[in-house]
Amino acid sequence: MMTLMFPGQGAQHKGMGSAVFSQFPEQMRQAQEILGYDLAAVCAEGGPKLNDTAYTQPALYTVSALMHMDLVRRSGIRADYVIGHSLGEYNAMLAAGVIDFATGLALVQKRGELMARQNGKGGMFAVLDPDRAVLDGVAAELGGDFSIANDNAPNQVVCAGGTAALEAASRQITARQGGKVVPLKVSGAFHTQHMAAAADEFRAFCAQQSYRKPAMPVMSNQSAQPHDGADWPARLSAHLTHPVRWRQSLAYLAAQGPMLFQEVGPGAVLTGLAKANLQS
C-alpha cells in the first residue's frame, strides 16, 4: 500500500514550482484569476512576501498540487491513502477528488488571509527530544494560553500560545530539561484557540463550497483517522483550532499493513518525520 504525504507551511522556499508552472497553463490561469496576482513571480522572488501566511498558503498549495498532477501524469500512481500536514490536508483532499483545484485554492486563500489577521497575537516553537511529562506540566500551569499544536514525532513537537505564555513556557521547559526549544518564524498561534475568530468566519466560507466523496481515504489531522466525509465546513474550520496529530496519524497508517510513504511537494520535511515515527 502507498500513502502520499503533502507538506504544510514552512516547506516553502524561493524558486519552488519553477519546474511545473509552465506545464500547467490552465491551473496557472485559474490561480491568476482567483488570487489576482502572479503566483509564479511570488515564488521566484521569495523573501518576506512568500513567507507571509496570506501568500504562503496559496503558493504552497498550488506548487504541491501541480507536483502531484505531474507525478500522476508521468507515473499513473494512485495512492491507497492521502495525508497532509496542516495546510497540506487541502492537497490531500484535492488528490482524493473531494475538491477541484480552483475550490482548493479559494479555500486556502481565505484560510491564509484569516490566519494572517492573527499576526502578532502569539507564536510557536518546536521542542526537540521532548519530555512529554514536562510539557504537560508546563501546559497545565499556564492554562489554555499554551498548548501542543503539532505532535509530529517522538522526537519533535511544536507548541503554540500567546507571546507571554510562550516566553514563560520556554524558560520552564529549558529549566526542567524538557527538551531543546527552537523558536519558529511564525507570528501566530496556529492550531490553538487563538484561531477561534478565524475559524468561525472560515466555516461560513467553507459552507459556500462543494465537496465530493473521496476516491480514497483522506486522513484527518484532528482525529488521526480517515475523514468520515460528513460536514466538511465543520471539519475544516475546527482544523484551525485543534492540534495536528501527525504522530498518531502515521501510527494509524502503519497499522494498516506494509506501507510506502511518499512525499509530494517542496522539501522533504515529512519524509524525515515519517522515518522518525516508523523507526520509533
Rosetta blueprint (number, residue, H / E / L):
1 M L
2 M E
3 T E
4 L E
5 M E
6 F E
7 P L
8 G L
9 Q L
10 G L
11 A L
12 Q L
13 H L
14 K L
15 G L
16 M L
17 G L
18 S L
19 A L
20 V L
21 F H
22 S H
23 Q H
24 F L
25 P H
26 E H
27 Q H
28 M H
29 R H
30 Q H
31 A H
32 Q H
33 E H
34 I H
35 L H
36 G L
37 Y L
38 D L
39 L H
40 A H
41 A H
42 V H
43 C H
44 A H
45 E H
46 G L
47 G H
48 P H
49 K H
50 L H
51 N L
52 D L
53 T H
54 A H
55 Y H
56 T H
57 Q H
58 P H
59 A H
60 L H
61 Y H
62 T H
63 V H
64 S H
65 A H
66 L H
67 M H
68 H H
69 M H
70 D H
71 L H
72 V H
73 R H
74 R H
75 S H
76 G L
77 I L
78 R L
79 A L
80 D L
81 Y E
82 V E
83 I E
84 G E
85 H L
86 S L
87 L L
88 G H
89 E H
90 Y H
91 N H
92 A H
93 M H
94 L H
95 A H
96 A L
97 G L
98 V L
99 I L
100 D L
101 F H
102 A H
103 T H
104 G H
105 L H
106 A H
107 L H
108 V H
109 Q H
110 K H
111 R H
112 G H
113 E H
114 L H
115 M H
116 A H
117 R L
118 Q L
119 N L
120 G L
121 K L
122 G L
123 G E
124 M E
125 F E
126 A E
127 V E
128 L E
129 D L
130 P L
131 D L
132 R H
133 A H
134 V H
135 L H
136 D H
137 G H
138 V H
139 A H
140 A H
141 E H
142 L H
143 G H
144 G H
145 D H
146 F E
147 S E
148 I E
149 A E
150 N E
151 D E
152 N E
153 A E
154 P L
155 N L
156 Q E
157 V E
158 V E
159 C E
160 A E
161 G E
162 G L
163 T H
164 A H
165 A H
166 L H
167 E H
168 A H
169 A H
170 S H
171 R H
172 Q H
173 I H
174 T H
175 A H
176 R L
177 Q L
178 G L
179 G L
180 K E
181 V E
182 V E
183 P E
184 L L
185 K L
186 V L
187 S L
188 G L
189 A L
190 F L
191 H L
192 T L
193 Q H
194 H H
195 M H
196 A H
197 A H
198 A H
199 A H
200 D H
201 E H
202 F H
203 R H
204 A H
205 F H
206 C H
207 A L
208 Q L
209 Q L
210 S L
211 Y L
212 R L
213 K L
214 P L
215 A L
216 M L
217 P L
218 V E
219 M E
220 S L
221 N L
222 Q L
223 S L
224 A L
225 Q L
226 P E
227 H L
228 D L
229 G L
230 A L
231 D L
232 W H
233 P H
234 A H
235 R H
236 L H
237 S H
238 A H
239 H L
240 L L
241 T L
242 H L
243 P L
244 V E
245 R L
246 W H
247 R H
248 Q H
249 S H
250 L H
251 A H
252 Y H
253 L H
254 A H
255 A L
256 Q L
257 G L
258 P L
259 M L
260 L E
261 F E
262 Q E
263 E E
264 V L
265 G L
266 P L
267 G L
268 A L
269 V H
270 L H
271 T H
272 G H
273 L H
274 A H
275 K H
276 A H
277 N H
278 L H
279 Q L
280 S L
